[in-house]
Amino acid sequence: MGLRPPQLWAGLRTGAVAVGVVASTVAALTAVPRVRAGMTARRIPADPVRWLALEIPIATAWTEEMLFRGALQAVAVRAVGPTVGPLVQAAAFGLWHIPDARRVGDPVLGTVLVTGVAGWVFGWLAKRSGSVIAPVLAHMAFNESAALAALALQRRRS
């Protein structure tokens, strides 16, 4: 999983670059009316501090990255090879998000496609850096920046 040096340091460096790219992209996307409307309409948990401090980084980013990039990608690459293996974990990651899409009323097909592509990118980050820390940071950055943007837009509206 690359949780010890030198892979850990490579994961942190790669992850830091990914954090900048992801946060900048989310910030830019808030200018898109449809994205902005979605963020404004998003249901915010009753305890946003807990959501931002625990649920997103630990219950979501860390857990999903250990499961999909740390375990499933490694098993899939061994089973079906280095080209198809990452696609298997990406597809599984996309399908994993169907219940979430249904719960919040997002389009299921769009959610599966977007999260599947994100899963492939996260897998590429893990492979490139040699550490699962890189996709953990990128995943956390995406979810945290989207959550913070939704909170800011909703506070500005009210």
Backbone as ProteinMPNN parsed JSONL, in Angstrom:
{"seq_chain_A": "MGLRPPQLWAGLRTGAVAVGVVASTVAALTAVPRVRAGMTARRIPADPVRWLALEIPIATAWTEEMLFRGALQAVAVRAVGPTVGPLVQAAAFGLWHIPDARRVGDPVLGTVLVTGVAGWVFGWLAKRSGSVIAPVLAHMAFNESAALAALALQRRRS", "coords_chain_A": {"N_chain_A": [[0.816, -1.214, 0.0], [2.13, 1.117, 0.194], [2.658, 2.668, 2.505], [4.869, 3.276, 3.927], [8.047, 4.969, 4.085], [10.127, 4.848, 1.147], [7.896, 5.194, -0.446], [5.704, 6.367, 0.827], [6.466, 9.089, 1.02], [6.549, 9.75, -1.681], [3.858, 9.36, -2.28], [2.697, 11.366, -0.708], [3.78, 13.672, -1.941], [2.757, 13.436, -4.601], [0.057, 13.349, -3.988], [-0.273, 15.902, -2.847], [0.019, 17.581, -5.055], [-2.181, 16.698, -6.519], [-4.24, 17.497, -4.783], [-4.168, 20.294, -5.05], [-4.882, 20.569, -7.778], [-7.429, 19.359, -7.805], [-8.922, 20.885, -5.877], [-8.812, 23.417, -7.081], [-10.195, 22.881, -9.446], [-12.766, 22.183, -8.489], [-13.449, 24.63, -7.309], [-13.519, 26.255, -9.609], [-15.615, 25.017, -10.958], [-17.821, 25.84, -9.523], [-18.721, 28.067, -10.747], [-20.236, 27.23, -12.835], [-23.539, 27.211, -13.769], [-25.357, 24.971, -13.422], [-23.918, 23.226, -11.77], [-23.501, 24.879, -9.566], [-26.179, 25.257, -8.775], [-26.789, 22.64, -8.005], [-25.046, 22.337, -5.832], [-26.072, 24.273, -4.145], [-28.555, 23.223, -3.602], [-27.955, 20.901, -2.285], [-28.248, 18.631, 0.444], [-27.147, 19.374, 3.593], [-25.4, 17.811, 6.213], [-26.564, 17.612, 9.649], [-24.558, 18.133, 11.497], [-22.103, 19.787, 10.445], [-19.381, 20.109, 11.078], [-18.526, 17.66, 12.125], [-18.97, 16.146, 9.812], [-17.102, 17.278, 8.009], [-14.689, 16.936, 9.439], [-14.501, 14.251, 10.262], [-16.262, 12.332, 8.919], [-15.939, 12.692, 6.076], [-13.009, 12.625, 5.651], [-12.186, 10.218, 7.016], [-14.281, 8.174, 7.216], [-15.108, 8.126, 4.59], [-13.075, 8.925, 2.448], [-10.54, 7.708, 3.33], [-11.42, 5.066, 3.978], [-12.704, 4.157, 1.576], [-10.57, 4.371, -0.242], [-8.684, 2.567, 0.81], [-10.124, 0.225, 0.481], [-10.82, 0.143, -2.347], [-8.532, 1.087, -3.946], [-6.364, 0.205, -2.409], [-6.883, -2.54, -1.817], [-8.772, -3.882, -3.715], [-7.842, -3.043, -6.289], [-5.225, -4.099, -6.313], [-5.738, -6.874, -6.125], [-7.31, -7.215, -8.432], [-5.506, -6.481, -10.467], [-3.617, -8.53, -10.224], [-5.284, -10.643, -10.903], [-6.429, -10.109, -13.487], [-4.645, -8.574, -14.888], [-2.486, -5.673, -15.594], [-3.728, -3.77, -17.202], [-6.525, -4.227, -17.408], [-7.202, -4.64, -14.729], [-7.159, -2.11, -13.191], [-9.389, -0.968, -14.443], [-11.424, -2.651, -13.646], [-11.531, -2.156, -10.843], [-12.239, 0.533, -10.987], [-14.748, 0.44, -12.226], [-16.158, -0.986, -10.277], [-15.99, 0.871, -8.203], [-17.502, 2.974, -9.267], [-20.046, 1.706, -9.437], [-20.473, 1.217, -6.738], [-21.381, 3.637, -5.808], [-24.058, 3.88, -6.458], [-26.234, 3.521, -4.505], [-25.852, 5.886, -2.98], [-26.313, 7.88, -4.906], [-29.006, 7.435, -5.479], [-30.104, 7.957, -2.972], [-29.68, 10.721, -2.605], [-30.869, 11.762, -4.813], [-29.466, 12.136, -7.192], [-28.57, 11.705, -10.689], [-28.341, 8.353, -11.606], [-26.834, 6.981, -13.656], [-25.063, 9.017, -14.514], [-23.702, 9.477, -12.1], [-22.455, 6.972, -11.688], [-20.763, 6.913, -13.932], [-19.137, 9.255, -13.564], [-17.984, 8.787, -11.008], [-16.76, 6.397, -11.569], [-14.788, 7.152, -13.452], [-13.352, 8.866, -11.766], [-12.482, 6.933, -9.943], [-10.748, 5.478, -11.581], [-8.792, 7.441, -12.053], [-7.916, 7.852, -9.399], [-6.832, 5.324, -8.969], [-4.753, 5.397, -10.831], [-3.199, 7.421, -9.678], [-2.388, 6.095, -7.335], [-0.872, 3.993, -8.424], [1.09, 5.432, -9.842], [2.416, 6.883, -7.815], [3.075, 4.915, -6.035], [1.886, 4.657, -3.637], [-0.992, 4.476, -1.581], [-1.699, 6.737, -0.316], [-1.664, 8.998, -1.973], [-4.099, 8.84, -3.632], [-5.898, 8.908, -1.47], [-5.571, 11.505, -0.463], [-6.328, 13.002, -2.747], [-9.0, 12.169, -3.103], [-10.114, 12.955, -0.676], [-9.701, 15.702, -0.929], [-11.378, 16.328, -3.083], [-13.974, 15.686, -2.07], [-14.041, 17.239, 0.311], [-13.606, 19.891, -0.673], [-15.815, 20.187, -2.328], [-17.838, 19.939, -0.418], [-17.281, 22.144, 1.254], [-17.668, 24.195, -0.611], [-20.416, 23.873, -1.13], [-21.442, 24.433, 1.424], [-20.608, 27.136, 1.679], [-21.963, 28.361, -0.486], [-24.626, 27.901, 0.234], [-24.793, 29.267, 2.654], [-24.313, 31.843, 1.788], [-26.55, 32.244, 0.226], [-28.608, 32.28, 2.105]], "CA_chain_A": [[0.0, 0.0, 0.0], [2.998, 2.279, 0.145], [2.453, 3.501, 3.691], [6.172, 3.506, 4.552], [9.005, 5.617, 3.176], [10.025, 6.113, 0.423], [6.62, 5.315, -1.16], [4.859, 7.317, 1.545], [6.845, 10.452, 0.623], [6.091, 9.925, -3.065], [2.405, 9.503, -2.202], [2.39, 12.699, -0.176], [4.09, 14.669, -2.985], [1.775, 13.295, -5.675], [-1.229, 13.739, -3.413], [-0.315, 17.358, -2.671], [-0.251, 18.159, -6.383], [-3.581, 16.359, -6.836], [-5.101, 18.348, -3.952], [-4.234, 21.603, -5.7], [-5.652, 20.455, -9.026], [-8.826, 19.041, -7.463], [-9.562, 22.029, -5.212], [-8.965, 24.469, -8.098], [-11.253, 22.456, -10.369], [-14.06, 22.327, -7.801], [-13.713, 26.067, -7.191], [-13.907, 26.747, -10.937], [-16.92, 24.449, -11.317], [-18.912, 26.556, -8.856], [-19.191, 29.105, -11.673], [-21.167, 26.595, -13.783], [-24.861, 27.333, -13.131], [-25.953, 23.691, -13.015], [-23.141, 22.738, -10.618], [-23.821, 25.801, -8.471], [-27.54, 24.928, -8.32], [-26.708, 21.371, -7.291], [-24.408, 22.572, -4.534], [-26.992, 25.066, -3.336], [-29.673, 22.366, -3.216], [-27.454, 19.722, -1.568], [-28.584, 18.543, 1.861], [-25.964, 19.429, 4.46], [-25.659, 17.106, 7.478], [-26.875, 18.449, 10.806], [-23.304, 18.498, 12.154], [-21.121, 19.924, 9.371], [-18.012, 19.964, 11.579], [-18.271, 16.208, 12.142], [-18.933, 15.744, 8.41], [-15.834, 17.709, 7.423], [-13.521, 16.49, 10.199], [-14.447, 12.795, 10.45], [-16.958, 11.5, 7.945], [-15.309, 12.754, 4.755], [-11.647, 12.102, 5.546], [-11.963, 8.864, 7.534], [-15.326, 7.22, 6.842], [-15.26, 8.065, 3.147], [-11.845, 8.901, 1.646], [-9.603, 6.675, 3.786], [-12.029, 3.742, 3.882], [-12.898, 3.768, 0.171], [-9.271, 4.197, -0.899], [-8.104, 1.297, 1.264], [-10.905, -0.849, -0.121], [-10.775, 0.078, -3.807], [-7.181, 1.168, -4.496], [-5.443, -0.599, -1.622], [-7.155, -3.977, -1.886], [-9.383, -4.379, -4.953], [-6.982, -2.837, -7.453], [-4.12, -5.061, -6.237], [-6.27, -8.192, -6.456], [-7.746, -7.209, -9.829], [-4.31, -6.472, -11.327], [-3.083, -9.896, -10.2], [-6.222, -11.574, -11.533], [-6.712, -9.862, -14.912], [-3.56, -7.842, -15.515], [-2.318, -4.258, -15.272], [-4.592, -2.899, -18.005], [-7.927, -4.452, -17.066], [-7.373, -4.562, -13.281], [-7.626, -0.792, -12.762], [-10.736, -0.735, -14.965], [-12.335, -3.42, -12.784], [-11.754, -1.424, -9.595], [-12.942, 1.787, -11.305], [-16.157, 0.098, -12.44], [-16.724, -1.323, -8.965], [-16.111, 2.127, -7.462], [-18.673, 3.664, -9.818], [-21.263, 0.995, -9.03], [-20.572, 1.39, -5.284], [-22.038, 4.912, -5.523], [-25.478, 3.863, -6.845], [-27.131, 3.844, -3.381], [-25.707, 7.307, -2.625], [-26.99, 8.672, -5.94], [-30.458, 7.286, -5.275], [-30.467, 8.596, -1.694], [-29.697, 12.183, -2.715], [-31.596, 12.163, -6.011], [-28.591, 12.399, -8.337], [-28.753, 10.732, -11.771], [-27.549, 7.152, -11.325], [-25.851, 6.728, -14.712], [-24.04, 10.058, -14.424], [-22.915, 9.226, -10.89], [-21.602, 5.805, -11.929], [-19.713, 7.297, -14.883], [-18.207, 10.222, -12.962], [-17.204, 8.15, -9.942], [-15.904, 5.393, -12.213], [-13.615, 7.867, -13.969], [-12.574, 9.277, -10.585], [-11.833, 5.721, -9.434], [-9.611, 5.166, -12.444], [-7.764, 8.455, -11.763], [-7.368, 7.531, -8.086], [-5.984, 4.144, -9.168], [-3.55, 5.86, -11.523], [-2.389, 8.125, -8.671], [-1.786, 5.08, -6.454], [0.167, 3.292, -9.182], [2.164, 6.379, -10.175], [3.172, 7.263, -6.622], [3.446, 3.742, -5.248], [1.272, 4.767, -2.313], [-2.424, 4.748, -1.53], [-1.885, 8.07, 0.279], [-1.972, 9.974, -3.036], [-5.536, 8.908, -3.893], [-6.617, 9.323, -0.259], [-5.543, 12.971, -0.433], [-7.131, 13.522, -3.861], [-10.399, 11.863, -2.804], [-10.496, 13.842, 0.423], [-9.739, 17.069, -1.457], [-12.594, 16.493, -3.878], [-15.161, 15.695, -1.21], [-13.982, 18.38, 1.224], [-13.793, 21.159, -1.384], [-17.221, 20.24, -2.752], [-18.643, 20.194, 0.785], [-17.066, 23.54, 1.658], [-18.331, 25.055, -1.605], [-21.857, 23.794, -0.876], [-21.712, 25.189, 2.651], [-20.455, 28.564, 1.411], [-23.047, 28.81, -1.361], [-25.879, 27.89, 0.994], [-24.749, 30.36, 3.644], [-24.425, 33.097, 1.035], [-27.935, 32.348, -0.235], [-29.51, 32.58, 3.228]], "C_chain_A": [[0.848, 1.261, 0.0], [2.834, 3.22, 1.316], [3.739, 3.734, 4.482], [7.081, 4.212, 3.563], [9.746, 4.555, 2.352], [8.694, 6.28, -0.33], [5.691, 6.315, -0.49], [5.17, 8.741, 1.109], [6.397, 10.73, -0.806], [4.578, 10.109, -3.102], [1.99, 10.865, -1.699], [2.667, 13.783, -1.212], [3.05, 14.63, -4.106], [0.4, 13.735, -5.2], [-1.36, 15.235, -3.241], [-0.592, 18.066, -3.995], [-1.71, 17.917, -6.761], [-4.552, 17.222, -6.042], [-5.259, 19.717, -4.592], [-5.074, 21.584, -6.961], [-7.135, 20.258, -8.72], [-9.533, 20.248, -6.865], [-9.78, 23.176, -6.205], [-10.094, 24.141, -9.062], [-12.621, 22.616, -9.733], [-14.413, 23.804, -7.675], [-14.172, 26.638, -8.533], [-15.298, 26.245, -11.329], [-18.083, 25.15, -10.622], [-19.456, 27.686, -9.724], [-20.175, 28.549, -12.702], [-22.552, 26.582, -13.138], [-25.464, 26.022, -12.638], [-25.243, 23.107, -11.784], [-23.472, 23.575, -9.387], [-25.209, 25.499, -7.902], [-27.547, 23.619, -7.529], [-26.095, 21.525, -5.91], [-25.324, 23.347, -3.594], [-28.138, 24.207, -2.812], [-29.241, 21.171, -2.356], [-27.842, 19.781, -0.094], [-27.286, 18.465, 2.665], [-26.297, 18.677, 5.748], [-25.862, 18.085, 8.639], [-25.612, 18.933, 11.521], [-22.207, 18.624, 11.091], [-19.674, 19.786, 9.836], [-17.629, 18.487, 11.61], [-18.12, 15.675, 10.724], [-17.569, 16.059, 7.807], [-14.615, 17.108, 8.122], [-13.387, 14.974, 10.301], [-15.04, 12.003, 9.282], [-16.283, 11.52, 6.574], [-13.899, 12.163, 4.772], [-11.477, 10.642, 5.97], [-12.995, 7.871, 7.015], [-15.481, 7.092, 5.335], [-13.915, 7.894, 2.45], [-10.904, 7.764, 2.064], [-10.174, 5.277, 3.552], [-12.169, 3.289, 2.434], [-11.569, 3.569, -0.542], [-8.583, 2.909, -0.458], [-8.819, 0.12, 0.594], [-10.66, -0.957, -1.626], [-9.359, 0.134, -4.379], [-6.198, 0.297, -3.726], [-5.645, -2.094, -1.787], [-7.646, -4.417, -3.266], [-8.477, -4.192, -6.167], [-5.831, -3.848, -7.46], [-4.587, -6.461, -6.639], [-6.663, -8.265, -7.935], [-6.555, -7.215, -10.783], [-3.688, -7.863, -11.356], [-3.976, -10.862, -10.979], [-6.347, -11.368, -13.037], [-5.687, -8.972, -15.597], [-3.586, -6.35, -15.245], [-3.163, -3.299, -16.102], [-6.044, -3.009, -17.56], [-8.177, -4.295, -15.559], [-7.836, -3.199, -12.791], [-9.029, -0.452, -13.283], [-11.782, -1.472, -14.128], [-12.605, -2.649, -11.49], [-12.499, -0.13, -9.852], [-14.432, 1.532, -11.519], [-16.837, -0.234, -11.121], [-16.938, -0.059, -8.126], [-17.317, 2.923, -7.96], [-19.97, 3.027, -9.355], [-21.525, 1.133, -7.529], [-21.393, 2.633, -4.926], [-23.509, 4.975, -5.956], [-26.393, 4.176, -5.659], [-27.055, 5.318, -2.96], [-26.448, 8.186, -3.619], [-28.502, 8.614, -5.738], [-30.913, 8.032, -4.022], [-30.59, 10.108, -1.834], [-30.38, 12.682, -3.982], [-30.727, 12.552, -7.191], [-28.86, 11.367, -9.434], [-27.799, 9.55, -11.582], [-26.471, 6.938, -12.391], [-24.719, 7.757, -14.666], [-23.124, 9.856, -13.229], [-21.961, 8.065, -11.102], [-20.458, 6.173, -12.878], [-18.68, 8.225, -14.249], [-17.367, 9.559, -11.874], [-16.332, 7.026, -10.498], [-14.643, 6.02, -12.783], [-12.733, 8.327, -12.814], [-11.831, 8.08, -10.001], [-10.632, 5.325, -10.265], [-8.46, 6.146, -12.173], [-7.117, 8.17, -10.412], [-6.438, 6.313, -8.174], [-4.673, 4.505, -9.851], [-2.623, 6.588, -10.552], [-1.681, 7.131, -7.746], [-0.645, 4.367, -7.166], [1.359, 4.209, -9.436], [3.041, 6.683, -8.961], [3.702, 6.066, -5.851], [2.832, 3.734, -3.863], [-0.21, 5.092, -2.427], [-2.708, 6.123, -0.911], [-2.238, 9.105, -0.788], [-3.465, 9.992, -3.363], [-6.365, 9.253, -2.659], [-6.699, 10.846, -0.226], [-6.404, 13.574, -1.54], [-8.624, 13.334, -3.601], [-10.913, 12.8, -1.715], [-10.617, 15.284, -0.078], [-11.003, 17.304, -2.266], [-13.814, 16.621, -2.972], [-15.187, 16.907, -0.279], [-14.234, 19.698, 0.484], [-15.221, 21.287, -1.895], [-18.134, 20.538, -1.562], [-18.504, 21.644, 1.236], [-17.729, 24.511, 0.678], [-19.841, 25.047, -1.385], [-22.234, 24.582, 0.374], [-21.642, 26.696, 2.393], [-21.59, 29.099, 0.549], [-24.372, 28.885, -0.612], [-25.906, 28.995, 2.036], [-24.912, 31.699, 2.955], [-25.862, 33.336, 0.59], [-28.874, 32.764, 0.894], [-29.036, 33.763, 3.994]], "O_chain_A": [[0.324, 2.361, -0.178], [2.866, 4.439, 1.146], [3.712, 4.314, 5.567], [6.916, 4.078, 2.35], [9.963, 3.45, 2.849], [8.388, 7.375, -0.802], [4.965, 7.038, -1.173], [4.255, 9.525, 0.854], [5.919, 11.824, -1.107], [4.071, 10.926, -3.871], [1.038, 11.457, -2.207], [1.877, 14.716, -1.353], [2.528, 15.669, -4.51], [-0.331, 14.411, -5.924], [-2.436, 15.791, -3.462], [-1.348, 19.036, -4.043], [-2.389, 18.815, -7.259], [-5.583, 17.638, -6.572], [-6.37, 20.242, -4.667], [-5.885, 22.482, -7.187], [-7.99, 20.916, -9.312], [-10.63, 20.598, -7.299], [-10.821, 23.833, -6.172], [-10.861, 25.022, -9.449], [-13.542, 23.131, -10.368], [-15.558, 24.188, -7.911], [-15.118, 27.424, -8.579], [-16.068, 26.971, -11.959], [-19.22, 25.061, -11.087], [-20.541, 28.203, -9.458], [-20.872, 29.315, -13.367], [-22.722, 26.002, -12.066], [-26.025, 25.975, -11.543], [-25.883, 22.569, -10.88], [-23.695, 23.04, -8.302], [-25.391, 25.488, -6.685], [-28.229, 23.505, -6.51], [-26.559, 20.926, -4.94], [-25.343, 23.098, -2.389], [-28.636, 24.435, -1.709], [-30.088, 20.503, -1.762], [-27.775, 20.835, 0.537], [-26.446, 17.596, 2.434], [-27.369, 18.883, 6.318], [-25.395, 19.223, 8.607], [-25.603, 20.025, 12.089], [-21.462, 17.671, 10.86], [-18.82, 19.379, 9.049], [-16.541, 18.11, 11.174], [-17.246, 14.849, 10.458], [-16.955, 15.205, 7.168], [-13.617, 16.804, 7.469], [-12.274, 14.462, 10.414], [-14.392, 11.113, 8.73], [-16.079, 10.465, 5.974], [-13.614, 11.271, 3.974], [-10.707, 9.907, 5.352], [-12.636, 6.843, 6.44], [-15.939, 6.058, 4.849], [-13.637, 6.822, 1.913], [-10.518, 6.947, 1.228], [-9.5, 4.409, 2.997], [-11.796, 2.166, 2.096], [-11.456, 2.672, -1.377], [-7.963, 2.231, -1.277], [-8.185, -0.857, 0.192], [-10.328, -2.033, -2.123], [-9.013, -0.695, -5.221], [-5.295, -0.29, -4.322], [-4.671, -2.84, -1.887], [-7.001, -5.239, -3.917], [-8.359, -5.099, -6.99], [-5.5, -4.394, -8.512], [-3.911, -7.15, -7.402], [-6.382, -9.257, -8.608], [-6.597, -7.893, -11.809], [-3.273, -8.325, -12.419], [-3.487, -11.783, -11.633], [-6.369, -12.341, -13.791], [-5.845, -8.647, -16.774], [-4.572, -5.817, -14.735], [-3.299, -2.131, -15.74], [-6.715, -1.997, -17.358], [-9.257, -3.86, -15.159], [-8.813, -3.122, -12.045], [-9.771, 0.277, -12.626], [-12.89, -0.974, -13.927], [-13.756, -2.5, -11.081], [-13.315, 0.28, -9.026], [-15.275, 2.302, -11.058], [-17.966, 0.19, -10.877], [-17.942, 0.065, -7.425], [-18.067, 3.482, -7.159], [-20.891, 3.724, -8.929], [-22.679, 1.161, -7.101], [-22.024, 2.68, -3.87], [-24.138, 6.025, -5.829], [-27.266, 5.033, -5.794], [-28.073, 5.924, -2.625], [-27.135, 9.13, -3.227], [-29.187, 9.633, -5.82], [-31.972, 8.659, -4.011], [-31.491, 10.716, -1.256], [-30.464, 13.89, -4.206], [-31.197, 13.231, -8.104], [-29.328, 10.267, -9.141], [-26.593, 9.736, -11.417], [-25.306, 6.733, -12.049], [-23.547, 7.395, -14.77], [-21.911, 10.042, -13.331], [-20.788, 8.152, -10.74], [-19.313, 5.784, -12.65], [-17.478, 8.0, -14.387], [-16.153, 9.757, -11.83], [-15.271, 6.74, -9.944], [-13.55, 5.48, -12.616], [-11.511, 8.195, -12.871], [-10.671, 8.203, -9.606], [-9.614, 4.888, -9.728], [-7.302, 5.74, -12.076], [-5.894, 8.238, -10.29], [-5.388, 6.279, -7.532], [-3.614, 3.987, -9.498], [-1.407, 6.4, -10.592], [-0.509, 7.313, -7.415], [0.422, 4.159, -6.588], [2.507, 3.802, -9.262], [4.266, 6.735, -9.072], [4.669, 6.186, -5.098], [3.196, 2.92, -3.015], [-0.622, 5.888, -3.271], [-3.835, 6.613, -0.98], [-3.038, 10.004, -0.525], [-4.059, 11.07, -3.373], [-7.44, 9.838, -2.793], [-7.767, 11.41, 0.009], [-7.127, 14.543, -1.307], [-9.419, 14.239, -3.851], [-12.002, 13.362, -1.821], [-11.538, 16.001, 0.311], [-11.63, 18.357, -2.151], [-14.595, 17.564, -3.102], [-16.232, 17.531, -0.1], [-14.998, 20.534, 0.965], [-15.779, 22.384, -1.896], [-19.091, 21.302, -1.687], [-19.497, 22.295, 1.563], [-18.285, 25.529, 1.09], [-20.48, 26.098, -1.446], [-23.226, 25.311, 0.381], [-22.513, 27.445, 2.836], [-22.122, 30.175, 0.823], [-25.147, 29.822, -0.802], [-26.955, 29.595, 2.271], [-25.577, 32.593, 3.479], [-26.339, 34.471, 0.574], [-29.825, 33.512, 0.67], [-29.67, 34.16, 4.972]]}, "name": "protein", "num_of_chains": 1, "seq": "MGLRPPQLWAGLRTGAVAVGVVASTVAALTAVPRVRAGMTARRIPADPVRWLALEIPIATAWTEEMLFRGALQAVAVRAVGPTVGPLVQAAAFGLWHIPDARRVGDPVLGTVLVTGVAGWVFGWLAKRSGSVIAPVLAHMAFNESAALAALALQRRRS"}
